[in-house]
Amino acid sequence: MKPRVSLQDSTLRNGNFSLRIDPVRSEDIGLYEAWVKYNTEVHSCYVELGIVTVTLSPPNPVIENELLLMSCNSSHRASLVETCWFHDEHPGPTSRTFCSLSGALSILHPAMSDAGSWHCQLRYSDKEIISATYNLQILGFDGPANPVVYAAAGSAAD
């Protein structure tokens, strides 16, 4: 896994034996075991690494007004109960929330207002809640509400 894996050497003396994987890949899923020997004592711990993926169909770049399907999946083994999508992560009347039994969200005619942070939350039968965030970028026209622009003769117009 080199060079994607490192130990934080500066924190070892403080008892932090964290392993850093950057970037994480789907083949990194699994159970990790750490052994730490100090004098005559040996301590061990287990950490399971799971993965959450957000995929777009069609893939980036997303074009304004073209059908978009966003999917959210994880490597968690329990049964998926519900998937909720939140736009712009602001709870309350300004956010848009969509929940379904599958991990997918369809946007029939994506607009520039659909760009930004989308947060998916997966809820499983074993009460586990797993989430991920995706920054959606949309290519399109984000011009004035009134498409008429006036300019003086001989000047530039944008």
N, C-alpha and C positions, 0 to 999 in steps of 0.2 A: 504493500500500500504506500510505500515511499514514493514521492515526497509529500503525499497528502496527509500523513500522520505525524504528529509531534507530541512530545510531553512538554509541559510548561516548566522548564528547569528552575526558573526563579521561584516557583511556588512549592517545590518539593520539600524544602526545609520547614515549611509551615504545615506539612501533612497533606497537601493537595497533590494527588497523583492522577490528575485528570488527563485523559487522552483526547486530543483534538484531531478531528478528521475534517479536512477542508479541501475540496468540496466533497460532500457525501454523495455516494452513488448507490443505485439500487442494489448492486452486488454486496454492499456493506451491511445489509440487513442481517441480523442474527444476534446471538448471545456472546457477550464479551466477558472475559474473566481477568481480574487483576490480582496479582499476588504482591504483597509488600512484606519484605523481611526487615525487621528492626531488631538488632541484637539477636536474641534467640527466638523472638516471637515472629510468627508468620500470620499475616492478616490477608483475607481475600474478600472480594466482592464480585457480584455479577451484575451486569447491566445489559438489558436488551435494547437493541437499536431497531426502531421501526422507521418507516419512510411514509411521508405524505406527498402525493404528487398532484399538481394542478396542470391539466392539459387543455389546449385549445384546439378546436377543429372548425375551420382551417387554422393552421398554425400562424404565428405572427408573421407579418403585421395584419391586424384586423382592419378590414375596410368598412367604413361607414355604410350602413344599409344592407350589408351582406350577412346572411344567416350565421350565427355564432353559437357554438356549443362548448360550454366550459364544464369540465369534469374534475371531480375531486375524489381521490382514492387513497387508501392507506394499506399498509401491510398487516394491519390488525386482524386477528383471526376470528373474532366473534362476529355474529350476524349484525349487519348494518340495519339500524332502526329508522334513522332519519338523517337527512342532509339539509342543512340550512346555509343559505348564502346571504351575506350582508354586504351592502354597497356603502363604501366610505366609512364603515366602522363606527358611525355615530348613532347610538341608540336613540330612539325617539322619533318624532314626526318627520325629521329630515332624512332618515335612513330608509332604504328599501330592503326588505327581507323576503326571501323566497325559501320555502321548505318543501321537500319532497322525499319520497322513499328511496329514490336512486341518488347517485352522486353527481347528477348532471343538471345543468341549467342552460336552457335555450333562450337566446335573445334573437327574436325574429328580424328586427331592423335595428342593429346597434347604432346609437347616436353618440355624438361627442360627449353628451352628458353621462353616458355609461362608462366613460374612461375613469380611471382612478383605482383606488384600493378595493378589492373584493376579498372577503374573508369567508372561507367555507368552514363549517363546523360539522363533523361527523359524530353521530351519537350511536353507540353500539348496545347490544343486548346485555352485555356485562357491565353496563353503566359507564363505560369508558367514553370520554369525549376528547376527540382529536381535532385539531384545527390547523389551517394554513392560510396564508395571505398571498394574494397575487395582484401585481400592479398591471392593470389592463390598459393598453395603449391603443387608441383608435385613430386611423388615418381618415381624415375627412375635412370638411370645411366648417370652420368655427368663426364665421363672419358675423356681420351685424344682422339684426333681426330684419331690417329694411335693406334689401339688396341694392337700393339706388344710392349712388355716390355722386355728389356734385363737386366739381372742381372748376376753378377759374381757367379760362382759355389761356394757354401758354404755360400753365403750371403742371406739376406732376400729380398724379392721382394713384393712390394705393387701394 
